[in-house]
Amino acid sequence: MDYDQDIDARSLLCPLPVLKARKRLKSMAKGEVLKLIADDPAAVIDVPHFCNEQGYVLADIVADGPVRHYFIKIPLD
């Protein structure tokens, strides 16, 4: 999946991956996609919950062993 920016949050534990994503997403434009790379097992729950609560679109999750690539899109409206 195409993305505009990325954050490598491997080796960071909850809540740091989500906090880093939130900070970066605030500076991005509508329609842009952030790729968040995380290996914290809690991120599987935290990232979808964060997106749902904040109104972002979790466009895809790609697993690569213990690492997950979360593609978070800022909605156009």
N, C-alpha and C positions, 0 to 999 in steps of 0.2 A: 504494500500500500504506500502511496506517496505521502510525504509529510513535509512540513515547512521547518520545523525545529525539533530538536531531540534533547532528552536529558538521560544521562546514564546514572541511575540511582542504585546500581548493584552494590551490595554490601551495606546499604542503608536500611535501617529497621523502621517500622511504623512509629510515628506518623511521617517521617521525613520524606519518603517518595511522594506522598500526596501533597505535602507542604511545598516541596520544590515545584511540583506540577502546577499548583495553584498560583504560585508567584509568577511563573513563566507565562501561564495562560492569560493572566491579567494584562500582559504587555503585547499580546498577539491580536491580530485582526479577525473579524468575523469571517468564517469559512476556512480559516487556517487549521492545520492539524499538527498536534504535538505527539511525538513518539516518546513514550516513557518506558525505559528499560529498567526492570526491577526483578530482584530475586527473593525479596521478602515474601514468605508464604502468606502473610496477612494482606498483602497487596491484592490478592485475588478477590478479597472481600472489600477492602478499603477503596480501591480505584472505582469499581462500578458504583458503590454507594456515593462516593464523592461526586461522580459525574451526574448521577441522578439528583442529588441534593442541590447541585450548583447549576444545573441546566445545560451541562455539556453532553455531547453525544459520544458514547464509547463506540467508535466505529468498528473496531476489531481488536482481538487479542490473539497474538501468535505465540505459541509455546515453543521454547528451544531448550529442552531439558528443564532444569530448575528456574531458568530465566523466562520471563514473560515480556513481550513487547505490547504495550497498550497504546492504541491509536485514539487520541482524544481530539474531537473536532469541536470547534466553536460554532454554534449554530448561526445561520445567516440572519435570523430575526431576533 
